[in-house]
Amino acid sequence: MLRERGHAAAHRIRPEVARYFGWPAQAISYKLGERAWLMARQAASRRTGFDLRTWHTTAVGLGPVGLDDLVDALKDVGRGAAGQCRTWVRQPSVATGTCCSVSPS
């Protein structure tokens, strides 16, 4: 089916099948994270003074976090005083906000 409907190359089919059977929730988790990321970026882009590079750098700097923490942290990315951004530091089972200075590129 991957070959006919997905137009997948023969050498890609076996790894894809192994990935979907081995990590069945991986694709769904990826999509949920992607949607959260895109919605947060869209909301941030509506704010005055939005800078995509600064937002993206700060957001990527969050590192690996759970989806709830990601959504909460991305709401705050880009907010704060001029030259400041809001970022999150991941601590054991708790995300706490701290301010850090970010220079616009």
Secondary structure, DSSP 8 states (H G I E B T S, - for coil): -TTTTS---HHHHHHHHHHHHHSTTHHHHHHHHHHHHHHHHHHHHTSTT--HHHHHHHHHTT-S--HHHHHHHHHHTT-SSTTEEEEEEEETTEEEEEEEE----
